[in-house]
Amino acid sequence: MPMSAEQIERLIKESIPDARVVIEDLRGDGDHYAAHVISKAFAGKSRIQQHQMVYKALRGKMGGELHALALQTSVPENA
């Protein structure tokens, strides 16, 4: 069963509490999403490390309940 955008956002915010999360359902099928995650926790980390933090927050659901996620991460401008 596909994940909802709300479920994805909740999982990310549980692991990265200050995160601002914007999710777009790319195909309208609940299976292909784009997410932009902004957090101070990403400061000083490489893009790969930032993405790993988000994937860890999704608790192994990537490739299963969540088929595809185009991920963009960044640090807030005022951080």
KADA-V939708 format. One record per residue. N is the residue number from 1. RES is the residue in one small letter. OMEGA is omega as a letter, one per 40 degrees, with the letter a starting at -180 (NA if undefined). Layout:
n: <N & N>
res: <RES & RES>
omega: <OMEGA & OMEGA>
This chain:
n: <1 & 2 & 3 & 4 & 5 & 6 & 7 & 8 & 9 & 10 & 11 & 12 & 13 & 14 & 15 & 16 & 17 & 18 & 19 & 20 & 21 & 22 & 23 & 24 & 25 & 26 & 27 & 28 & 29 & 30 & 31 & 32 & 33 & 34 & 35 & 36 & 37 & 38 & 39 & 40 & 41 & 42 & 43 & 44 & 45 & 46 & 47 & 48 & 49 & 50 & 51 & 52 & 53 & 54 & 55 & 56 & 57 & 58 & 59 & 60 & 61 & 62 & 63 & 64 & 65 & 66 & 67 & 68 & 69 & 70 & 71 & 72 & 73 & 74 & 75 & 76 & 77 & 78 & 79>
res: <m & p & m & s & a & e & q & i & e & r & l & i & k & e & s & i & p & d & a & r & v & v & i & e & d & l & r & g & d & g & d & h & y & a & a & h & v & i & s & k & a & f & a & g & k & s & r & i & q & q & h & q & m & v & y & k & a & l & r & g & k & m & g & g & e & l & h & a & l & a & l & q & t & s & v & p & e & n & a>
omega: <a & i & i & i & a & i & i & a & a & a & i & a & i & a & a & a & a & a & i & a & i & a & i & i & a & a & a & a & a & a & a & a & i & i & i & a & a & a & i & i & i & a & i & a & i & i & i & i & i & a & i & i & a & i & i & i & a & i & i & a & i & i & i & i & i & a & a & i & i & a & i & i & i & i & i & a & a & a & NA>
